[in-house]
Amino acid sequence: MINNKYEIKYILIQVILTLLIAFIPIYFYLDASFENQSIKDKMDLKNYANSIVSKIENFEKENSEVFYYPRSNIFSSAIFDKNNKEIFSLLKNKNFYFDEEFKKSQNEICYKEYLLENILKARTLIVCKDIDNSQVIYNAIILLLTISFFIFLSSFFVIKQSIEPYKKLNQYLDEFLKDAMHELKTPIGVARINVDMLQLRLKNDKNILRIKSALKNMTVIYEDLEYYMQQNAVKDEKRDIDFSGFLEKRVEFFNDLAISKNITFHKFIEQNIIINFNEIELYRIIDNNLSNAIKYSKDSSNITISLQKEQNSIKLCFKDEGVGIKDTSKIFERYFRGDKITGGFGIGLSIVKNICEKNGIKIEVDSQINKGSSFMYIF
């Protein structure tokens, strides 16, 4: 069922994609804003230069003996004679000189203006100011945050409304499957009991054996689906289990399936191996491997089951003489089936992998086409 985690994931993807598209107009906005800021800076420099020129002209008319050079917290300036020698300077960069009317460096923009003949014998006026794009950047950040906020809100409501029907459908399917699984459990159990009773009367009857094998296959598929449906609700209750005895019983459970294909089990199970594990999860690991080994084995072949304890690890291995696996990298993917004809839903090994990852169990798979496969689980 779709949950809030996936809703947020899709909303974030939608927001990121929309923002990538929105960055195009924002880029042009920034470019235009920087250009406008540059034009404004040039106008400010010219206006300040004009104010200094006016001061010089007024000083000449006043016939004053002391000229008070204009100062500013924003602008710095200097005047030079006709030989480009400094008369007076408030410039930060004392060696700064240029031929162009405007010159822009990384941190500063300057304007040069030629003066008419005056009493100070100044020929050139240079006015500079620091480049400050903080307002442009601030506006761009505000714009980006505003767009992001509205995109997130709109995406949230659109996706929320879009997935609502799917959520209801998934919820309906979940409830349907749970009800169906509950209804199937009783008839499968009844069928197995009655087949066992028939087998007591009709010993070694091949038809009874095939029915019993089919029912056990159905049981494994049923238990896989039941675990898959309820895996989030399965409590991680671990207890000490006699791994050796547990494995012996599961092999015995699948014996009828093996006999129906004339398959022989070869068991190498070291006794008295105890493991602290979740019993339901141990069922799924063993049952899926035994079921697959039988399913994909050739008739009249062998299956080897081994359980050994080595120092700080326990090794559980299933080896068959079956058809083999073409691509072992995909077998643990959900719904993957190596053979479409053989049947199954392709969730068994996916469940096994999830259990192994959860419990830190290492999986080693070795397979050769038409020679067989080996699955080893290191606990």
N, C-alpha and C positions, 0 to 999 in steps of 0.2 A: 504494500500500500504506500502511496506517495505520502511522504511526511514533510514536516517543515524544513528539514535539512535540504531536501531536493528542491523545494520551492525557492529557498534563498539562493541555492546554487544557480538555478535558471534565471532568477532575477538579476544576480550579479553578472552572469554572462550577457544578459540583455543590456544591462547598464554599461558594461565595458564596450560592447559592440557599438552602442549608440554614442558613447563618448568618443570613440575613435572616429566616428562620422562627424560628431560635433566639433572635433579638433580642427577640422578644415576651416570652417568659418571663424573659429577662435584664432587660428593662425593668421588669417587675413586681417582680423580685428587688431591683433597685436602689431602686425606689420604697419597697418594704417595709423595706429596709436603712436608708435615710435616715430613715424614720419611726421605726424602732427606735432609731437613733442619737439622734434628737431626744428621744425618751422617756427614754433613758439619761442624756442631758445634763441634762434637767430633774430627774431623780432625784438626780443628783450635786450639782446646785445646791442642791436642798432639803436634802440631807444636810450639805453644807458650811455652809449657813445655820444649820442646827440646831446644828452644832458651835460656831459663833460665839455663838449665843444662850446656849448652855451656858456658854461662857467668861465672858460678861457676868454671868450669874446666879451663877456660882461666885465671880467677883470681888466681887460685892456681899456674899456670905456670908463671904468671907475678911477683909473690912475692910482690904484692902490699899490703900496710897496710890498705887501705880503699876499701871496697867492695860497689859499687854503685848498689843497688838492682834494677832490671828492673821494670819500671812502664808503665802502658798502660791505655788508656781511655776505652778500650773494655774489657780487662781481669783484674781480681784481683787474687792474689796468696799469698801463705804462705809456709814457710819451718818449719819443725818440727824435733826434735832430735829423737833418738831411743826410748825414753820414751814417745814419742808423746807430748812433751812439745814444746810450740811455741818458735821459735828462732826469726822469723820476719814474720809479717803478714800485708797484705793489703786487707784481706777478709772483706766483708761487714758483714757477719755473723761470729762473732768471735768464737762462740761455735759449729760451723759446723764441724763435723768430721764423717767419715764413713769408712766402711771396703771394699766396692765394688770399682772396678776400676772407674766406672762412676756412678754418682748419679744425678738424675733429680728431682728437686722440681717444684713447680708451676711457679716460676719466674726465676729459675737459673739452670744451668747444670754445674757439676764439674768433674774434672778428677784428679785421684791420681796416682803418679808415685814414685817408690822407687829409691833413689839415691845411687850411689856408695860412698865409704868412701871418704870424702873430708875435706878440711881445716876448713869449717864452721861447721863441725860435724852435718850436716843436713842429716836426714835419709829419710824423706818423703817430697814430693812436692805436693801441692794441687793448682790446677788452676781452676778458675771459670769464667763464663761469663753469662750475662743476656740472657734469651731466647727472641728472637725477631722474631715473625712470621708475622710482619706487611707486609713484601714484599709478602709473600704467600697469605695473605688475600687480599691485593691490587690486585694481579694477578687474584685471584678468582673472585673478584668483576668486574674487567675489562672483564674477560671471560664471566661472567653471563650477563653483560650489552650488550656485543657484540652479544651473542647468542639471547638474548631477542629482540634486535633491528632487527636482520635478520629474526627471527621467526615472529615478528610483521609485517615486510614488506611483507614477503612471504605469511603470512596468509591474510593480507589485499588484496593482488592482487588475491589470489586464491578464497577467499570468494566473492570478488567484482565480479569476472568473473562468479562464480557459481550462484550467486543470480540474476545476470542481466536478464536471461530469465524469472525468477519468477517475477521480478519487472515489466517487460514488460507485462507479462500475467496479473498480478494484475491491472496494469494500464488499460489494455484492458478491463478487467472485470468491473472495476470501471466505465469506460466510457460507456460500454454496459448497465450496470445497471442504470446509470443516464439517458441514452437515453430511456431505456425501461420504467423507472418510469415516464419520461416526456410523453411518448406515452400513458401510461395507465391512466394518470390523466384525460384526456379529455373524453375517452369513459366511465369511471366510473361516471364522472359528468353528462354526457348525459343520461346514464342509470338511474341514481337516479332521474333526473328531469322527465323523461318519466314515471317511475314507480309511482312517486307522482301524475302525471296527470291521470294515469290509476286508481290509488286508489280512486281518486275523483269520477270517473265514476262507478267503481266496489267496492263499500264500503264493508269492512269486508270480502273481498275475500281472502281465506287462501293462495292461490297460489301467489297472489300479495304480501301478507304480507311476505311470505317466501323469495321471490325474493328481497324484500326491506331489509329484515334482512341480507341476504347473501351479498348484496351490502354494507351494513354498516360494516359488518365484514371485507370485502375487503378493505373498506376505512381505518379502524383502522390498518390493516396489512400494507397497502400502506403508511400511515403516519408514522408508526414505522420504516419502511425501509427507508423512506425519511429522517427522523430524524437521523437514524443510519448512513446513507451515508454522511449527511451534519453536523453531530454534532460538528466537529472541526471548522466548518465555522459559526455555530450559534452564533450570537452576544449575549452577556450577558446583554440584555436590559431588565431591570426590570421597572415595573410601578405599580401603585396602582390599584388593581383589586378587584371588588366586589366578593369576594370568594363565598358568599352565592348564588348570582344570577348566577354566572359562573357554579357552581355545579348543580344548578337546570336545566340549559340549557343542560348540558351534560347528565344528567339523562333522560331528555326528548328525547334527540337524540337516546338513547339506548332503548327507550320504545318499539319500534317495535320489537326489538330483544327479549325483555322480553316477549311480548305478544305471539310471535311465539312458545315459550315454556311454555306458560301459567304461567309465573313467575310474582309475584307481588312485586313491589318496595314499601318499607316502608321508608319514608324520615323523618329524624329528623334533619333539617337544621336550625341552629340559624341564624337569619337574621342580615344584616348589618355588616358582618365580612369582613373587608378590609385587604388585604395582598399585600405586595410589592414583586412581583415575575415576572419571565419570563413567558409570556402567553403560548408560545409553550411548555415549560417544564411542565406547569400546565396541559395542554391538555394531555400530555403523561402519567402523573401520574394518572389522573382520568380515562381516556379512557381505559388504560390497565387494571386497577382494575375492572372497570365495565364490560369490555369485558370478562375477565377471570371469574368473578363471574357468569355471564350468561352462559358462555361456559361450566363450570364444575358443574353447578347446575342441580339438578334433575328437571324433568318437574313438574309443579304445586307446586313449592316451593316458598320460600320467600328470598328476598335480602334486607338487611337493610343498608341504607346509612345515616351516621350521621356526622354532623359538629358542633363542639362546641368550644367556647373560654373559656379557664381557666387561669386566672391570666396572665402570660406572654407567654402562649403557645396556639396554635390552634391544635385541634385534629380532624383528618379526618379518618373515619372508614368505612370499607366495610365488611359486614358480610353476608355469604351465608349459604345455607343448602345443600351443594354439597357433592361430593365424598370424600373430605378431601385430605390431603397431607401426604404421607408416610414419607418423609424426607424434612423438611423445610429448612435445611441448604444448600440445593442445588438449590432451586427454583430461586435464583437470579443469578445463573451462566448462562453465555451466551450459547445459543442453548439447554439449558435443557428444556425438556418437560415432565411434569408429566404424560401425557397421549398421546401416539404416535398416537392414532386413532383420537383424537379430532382435530388435525391439528395445524397450526401455525408454526413459525420458532424458537420459544424459545428465542426471543430477547427482548420481551416486558418488562418483569420484570428486565432484565439486564439493560435496558435503565432507568427504574424507579430507580433502585439502584444507578446508576451513578449520576442521577439528585439529589437524596437525599444526597449522599455523598458530592456532589458539594455545596449544599445549607445547609448542617448541619441538615438535617431532620432525626429524629430517627424513625426507623421502628420496629414495634412489630408484630410478626406473631403467631397466635394460631390456631391449626388445630387438628381435630379428624376425623379418618377414618369413612366415611359414615354418619357423623354428620355435617360436614361443616368446613369452615375456616373463620378466621377473620384477616384482615390486617389493622393495625392502623399506621397512619403517624402523627408524632408530630412535628409541625412547630415551 
